[in-house]
Amino acid sequence: MDSAAETARPSIAALATEEAQEANDPAALARAEAQRARNREKREELVAAGIGAMDQWIADQLERGLGGFDQRAAQDCATLAKRLVDAKAGGLANRIAMLPAQLFGLDEQHRPLAAARALSAAYLIGQAYTRQDSLPDLLRSDVRQMMGWSVTREALLDDPAALKMAGVWRVLAARDEVQPDRLRRIETWLERVGDDPVHAVLIDYIPVGGGASGNMYMPGELLDAELAFYPSPVPLRAQIAAHRGTRPADEHWQCVNRPLPSAIAAWRRALSDKPWLGDYPLAASDVAVRSAGEALYAVSSDITLPIAAASAEAAWPLCEAGELALFGLWDGSALTPLLAQTRLGEWVAP
């Protein structure tokens, strides 16, 4: 019996030969491509149904009023996020699932406006997706990524149209948070060294408890690398296409001759190109941090930006530092400071 079973079992070599024959068989390739097309069509149908469900849900929230939305957000957002996961719209599901935590990080009086902005952005993404065939190529690619369609690293690096930039990149900040889908999102924010700095972010998703660490670059390190940017009208997220070495920086980070109004003007241009922009890197010189009660503000002679309440305790020492160079993330309503160069030394957000 054992001998017969061994005889009937195909060998590894035979399986490899069969797979190679299928790979070179035009009919097999056509069948595989047809199956992929059917899968894509089915997913598009599911996503469209999910967008319809989200639109109705948003309309219901507006009808009930956003004044008490924060009190019901945890349950209501979880229900919609599950519906969007079932609809294969994972990116949009994460955006909705993270909303309750974002709201409770704000003062109560600011929550209704923040909810209105978040729901408006989600609605805008959904509407853009339903009209994606009429969008410019870069915006279409971006909205598909926002919905949850992934671009693999290999596909990005093999794309001849992908934007690539080589140079020495300084690590400005690293952020690590756990998403509702139980993935750790690790962001590494970079700035290309030069007279006209360019910002980029490396994003790794690591299963919680999986043991993997992702990119563990530290603020102050320099990467000699070529980056490939994911297609977007505002290219920020990138992958390392070629890495030629990492070393500690010899000097502290400097942001020379970029006043805060100029940084905000760059953000406004980016927002016009990508209406669901989200966090945007802001680097400015000659900034002062001032307090008003328990709130902090980044101030220049022409403009004042509120600092995120969640960052206020850590950033409080900057009030005594005088004028400084500041790097942080601006979401249109609050600035999260991540790095500052002061006359007392370098400050890095915990």
Buried (B, 14 or more C-beta within 10 A) or exposed (E): EEEEEEEEEEEEEEEEEEEEEEEEEEEEEEEEEEEEEEEEEEBEEBBBBBBEBBBEBBEEBBEEEBEEBBEEBBEBBBEBBEBBBEBBBBBBBBBBBBBBEBBEBBEEEBBBEBBBEBBEBBBBBBEBBBEEEEBEEBBBBBBBBBBBBEBEEEEBBEBEEBBBBEBBBBBBBBBEEEEBBEBBBBBBBBBBBEEEBBBBBBBBEBEEEEEEEBBEBEBBBBBBBBBBBBBBBBBBBBBBBEEEEBEEBEEEBEBEEBBBEBBBEBBEEBBEBBBBBBBBBBBBBBBBBEBEEEEBBBBBEEBEBBBBBEBBEBBBEBEEBEBBBBBBBBBBEBBBBBBBBBEEEBBBBE
